[in-house]
Amino acid sequence: YYSSLTGWLGVFNPTERTWNVLVVPPPKCPENFFAKNWWKGKFMTEHHDDVLVIYSGCSQNPIIFRLDQPNIIWEKMSTVNGLTLFASFLSSHSRIHLPGIMRNSVYFSGFTSWV
């Protein structure tokens, strides 16, 4: 998956070697959520065909959205349902079945975790 600054979502199918581009408005976040360099606080990952976007702020807990693909809208998640998310500027990943203390958390490279 690839997200552009204009709200397009590129989806690559490695089996078929094809690209599909969806026009998806970006998730809505509170206006005061981003400080300077807002783009540095946006991460994207995938879990079982669910596209997740993580917004992080300096003093706030991250806000996580899941793309409802049939309706092409972002849904704000109140919990990550046992997932552990690892967010980095180079790559972000989701994992399940980690030890209990690590579940339902987001870990950022170079930052402390947010629960």
C-alpha positions as CSV (number, residue, x, y, z in Angstrom):
1,Y,0.0,0.0,0.0
2,Y,1.1,3.5,-0.7
3,S,-0.6,6.7,0.4
4,S,-0.1,10.0,-1.4
5,L,-0.4,13.5,0.3
6,T,-3.5,14.1,-1.9
7,G,-5.5,11.2,-0.6
8,W,-4.8,8.5,-3.2
9,L,-4.2,5.0,-2.0
10,G,-2.1,2.8,-4.3
11,V,-2.6,-0.9,-3.9
12,F,-0.1,-3.4,-5.3
13,N,-1.1,-7.0,-5.8
14,P,2.2,-9.0,-5.8
15,T,0.5,-12.2,-7.1
16,E,-1.0,-10.5,-10.2
17,R,1.7,-7.9,-10.4
18,T,-0.9,-5.1,-10.8
19,W,-1.5,-1.7,-9.3
20,N,-4.9,-0.2,-8.4
21,V,-5.3,3.4,-7.3
22,L,-8.2,4.3,-5.0
23,V,-9.3,7.9,-4.4
24,V,-9.6,7.9,-0.6
25,P,-10.0,11.2,1.3
26,P,-7.4,11.1,4.2
27,P,-8.6,10.3,7.7
28,K,-9.9,13.3,9.7
29,C,-7.8,14.3,12.6
30,P,-8.2,17.1,15.1
31,E,-6.7,20.3,13.7
32,N,-4.4,20.8,16.7
33,F,-3.1,17.2,16.5
34,F,-0.2,18.0,14.2
35,A,2.7,20.3,15.0
36,K,5.4,21.4,12.6
37,N,6.3,18.7,10.1
38,W,2.9,17.0,10.3
39,W,3.9,14.5,7.7
40,K,6.4,12.9,10.0
41,G,3.6,11.7,12.3
42,K,1.7,9.6,9.7
43,F,2.3,5.9,9.4
44,M,0.6,3.1,7.5
45,T,0.5,-0.6,7.9
46,E,-1.7,-3.6,6.9
47,H,-3.2,-6.5,8.9
48,H,-5.2,-9.2,7.2
49,D,-6.1,-6.9,4.3
50,D,-7.1,-4.1,6.6
51,V,-5.2,-0.9,5.9
52,L,-4.3,1.0,9.1
53,V,-3.2,4.6,9.4
54,I,-1.5,5.8,12.6
55,Y,-1.3,9.5,13.4
56,S,1.1,10.4,16.2
57,G,1.5,13.7,18.0
58,C,4.1,15.0,20.5
59,S,1.9,15.0,23.6
60,Q,-1.1,12.9,22.6
61,N,-1.8,9.2,22.2
62,P,-1.8,8.0,18.6
63,I,-5.0,8.1,16.6
64,I,-5.6,4.9,14.5
65,F,-7.9,4.6,11.5
66,R,-8.9,1.5,9.5
67,L,-10.0,1.7,5.9
68,D,-13.5,0.4,5.3
69,Q,-12.6,-0.7,1.8
70,P,-16.1,-1.4,0.4
71,N,-17.4,2.0,1.5
72,I,-14.0,3.8,0.9
73,I,-14.1,5.6,4.3
74,W,-11.8,5.7,7.3
75,E,-13.1,4.4,10.6
76,K,-11.5,5.6,13.8
77,M,-10.5,2.6,16.0
78,S,-11.0,2.7,19.7
79,T,-8.9,-0.4,20.2
80,V,-6.4,-2.4,18.1
81,N,-8.0,-5.7,19.2
82,G,-4.9,-7.3,20.6
83,L,-2.6,-6.2,17.8
84,T,0.8,-4.7,18.4
85,L,1.8,-2.0,15.9
86,F,5.4,-1.0,15.1
87,A,5.6,2.4,13.4
88,S,8.7,3.7,11.7
89,F,9.4,6.2,8.9
90,L,10.9,3.4,6.7
91,S,8.4,0.6,7.4
92,S,5.5,-0.1,9.7
93,H,4.3,-3.6,10.8
94,S,1.5,-5.2,12.8
95,R,1.8,-8.4,14.9
96,I,-0.4,-10.7,16.8
97,H,0.3,-13.2,19.6
98,L,3.0,-11.2,21.3
99,P,3.3,-11.4,25.1
100,G,0.3,-9.9,26.9
101,I,2.1,-6.7,28.1
102,M,2.9,-5.8,24.5
103,R,-0.6,-6.3,23.1
104,N,-2.9,-3.3,22.2
105,S,0.2,-1.0,21.9
106,V,1.9,1.1,19.3
107,Y,5.7,1.3,19.3
108,F,7.5,4.0,17.5
109,S,11.2,3.8,16.5
110,G,13.2,6.1,18.7
111,F,10.2,6.9,20.9
112,T,8.5,5.3,23.9
113,S,5.4,3.2,23.4
114,W,1.9,4.5,23.7
115,V,-0.8,2.3,25.2
